[in-house]
Amino acid sequence: CRPRLSTSRSYTAAVTRGIPDSFADALSSQDDSHNKISVPKAREEHEEYVKFMRSVLPTVHLPASNEYPDAPFVEDTAVVIGNRAVICNIGAESRKGEVGPVREVLERLGLDVVDMATECANATVDGGDVLYPISSPANAGMQMTN
């Protein structure tokens, strides 16, 4: 694999998290009961992913958590733009505990961390659902609404 990093953005670190024994119980597996997740295969693939990330960026690797099968999907726990990190109020109740360790890492990295659950408790979002385009919405012909 050859990294294709944008020259328009500056990436300074990556955060990864191990695959837990409970990974077969991840929420995504509940949508497709015919194709069970192979935890050993997922670990093998994840190992390659972490190895690659470490080759291109300083990488903080958090240990797996059997309590949170979806915890390897760290992108859902926060939205980071520049030096600001918004800790997400993840919609699935079973995933809410995933944000704590990621928040700690982001604070240790010196980011300005804001907790969505504190600021707007009724709103939920998974960070993986947020897009951060290089061009502004105005440049793309989009209109922002509240």
C-alpha positions as CSV (number, residue, x, y, z in Angstrom):
1,C,0.0,0.0,0.0
2,R,1.2,3.5,-0.9
3,P,-0.2,6.4,1.2
4,R,-2.1,9.0,-0.8
5,L,-2.2,11.9,1.7
6,S,-3.7,15.2,0.7
7,T,-1.3,18.1,0.5
8,S,-4.1,20.3,1.6
9,R,-4.4,18.9,5.1
10,S,-1.8,18.2,7.7
11,Y,-2.2,14.9,9.6
12,T,-0.2,14.7,12.8
13,A,-1.3,11.5,14.5
14,A,-3.6,8.5,14.2
15,V,-5.6,6.7,16.9
16,T,-6.4,3.0,16.6
17,R,-7.9,0.5,19.0
18,G,-7.5,-3.3,19.2
19,I,-10.1,-5.9,18.2
20,P,-11.8,-7.3,21.2
21,D,-12.9,-11.0,21.7
22,S,-16.5,-9.6,21.5
23,F,-16.0,-8.1,18.0
24,A,-18.4,-10.7,16.5
25,D,-21.1,-8.9,18.5
26,A,-20.5,-5.5,16.9
27,L,-23.6,-3.6,15.9
28,S,-22.6,-3.9,12.2
29,S,-22.8,-7.7,12.5
30,Q,-26.4,-7.6,13.6
31,D,-27.4,-6.2,10.1
32,D,-26.1,-9.4,8.4
33,S,-26.6,-12.5,10.5
34,H,-25.7,-14.7,7.5
35,N,-22.1,-13.4,7.5
36,K,-20.6,-13.8,10.9
37,I,-17.5,-11.8,11.7
38,S,-14.3,-13.9,12.0
39,V,-12.5,-12.3,15.0
40,P,-9.1,-13.9,14.1
41,K,-9.4,-12.6,10.5
42,A,-10.5,-9.2,11.7
43,R,-7.4,-9.1,14.0
44,E,-5.2,-10.1,11.1
45,E,-6.6,-7.3,8.9
46,H,-6.5,-4.8,11.7
47,E,-2.9,-5.6,12.4
48,E,-2.0,-4.7,8.8
49,Y,-4.0,-1.5,9.1
50,V,-2.2,-0.5,12.3
51,K,1.1,-1.4,10.7
52,F,0.3,0.8,7.8
53,M,-0.8,3.7,9.9
54,R,2.4,3.5,12.0
55,S,4.4,3.7,8.8
56,V,2.9,7.0,7.8
57,L,2.0,8.7,11.1
58,P,2.7,8.6,14.8
59,T,0.0,6.3,16.1
60,V,-1.6,5.9,19.5
61,H,-2.9,2.4,19.8
62,L,-5.5,1.8,22.5
63,P,-6.1,-1.7,23.9
64,A,-9.2,-3.7,22.9
65,S,-12.2,-3.5,25.2
66,N,-14.4,-6.6,25.4
67,E,-17.1,-4.4,27.0
68,Y,-17.4,-2.5,23.7
69,P,-17.4,-4.7,20.6
70,D,-17.5,-1.6,18.3
71,A,-14.6,0.2,20.0
72,P,-12.2,-0.4,17.1
73,F,-14.2,2.1,15.1
74,V,-12.5,5.1,16.8
75,E,-13.6,7.4,14.0
76,D,-17.1,7.4,15.5
77,T,-16.0,8.8,18.9
78,A,-14.8,12.2,17.8
79,V,-14.6,14.7,15.0
80,V,-11.3,16.4,14.8
81,I,-10.6,19.5,12.6
82,G,-7.4,21.4,13.2
83,N,-6.7,21.7,16.9
84,R,-10.4,21.2,17.9
85,A,-11.9,17.8,18.8
86,V,-15.6,17.3,19.4
87,I,-16.3,14.2,21.4
88,C,-19.4,12.7,19.8
89,N,-22.5,11.7,21.7
90,I,-22.8,8.4,19.9
91,G,-26.4,7.4,19.1
92,A,-26.2,3.7,20.2
93,E,-26.4,3.5,24.0
94,S,-24.2,0.4,23.9
95,R,-21.3,2.5,22.4
96,K,-21.3,5.5,24.7
97,G,-18.5,4.2,26.9
98,E,-16.1,4.1,23.9
99,V,-15.5,7.8,24.0
100,G,-13.6,8.1,27.3
101,P,-10.3,6.6,26.3
102,V,-10.3,8.4,23.0
103,R,-11.0,11.7,24.7
104,E,-8.1,11.1,27.0
105,V,-5.8,10.5,24.1
106,L,-7.0,13.6,22.3
107,E,-6.4,15.7,25.4
108,R,-2.9,14.2,25.8
109,L,-2.2,15.2,22.2
110,G,-3.0,18.8,23.2
111,L,-6.2,19.3,21.3
112,D,-9.0,21.6,22.4
113,V,-11.6,19.0,23.4
114,V,-15.4,19.8,23.5
115,D,-17.9,17.2,24.7
116,M,-21.1,17.1,22.6
117,A,-23.0,15.3,25.4
118,T,-22.2,18.1,27.8
119,E,-23.0,20.9,25.3
120,C,-26.0,19.4,23.6
121,A,-27.2,16.3,25.4
122,N,-30.1,15.5,23.1
123,A,-28.1,15.6,19.9
124,T,-26.3,12.4,18.7
125,V,-23.8,11.8,16.0
126,D,-21.2,9.2,15.1
127,G,-18.0,10.8,13.9
128,G,-17.8,8.5,11.0
129,D,-21.0,10.1,9.6
130,V,-19.3,13.6,9.4
131,L,-17.6,14.7,6.2
132,Y,-14.8,17.3,6.2
133,P,-14.4,18.3,2.6
134,I,-11.3,20.1,1.5
135,S,-13.3,22.8,-0.3
136,S,-15.9,24.7,1.6
137,P,-19.7,24.0,1.0
138,A,-19.9,27.4,-0.8
139,N,-17.3,26.3,-3.3
140,A,-19.1,23.0,-3.9
141,G,-22.4,24.8,-4.6
142,M,-24.0,23.7,-1.4
143,Q,-26.1,25.7,1.1
144,M,-25.6,25.2,4.8
145,T,-28.8,25.1,7.0
146,N,-29.4,24.8,10.7
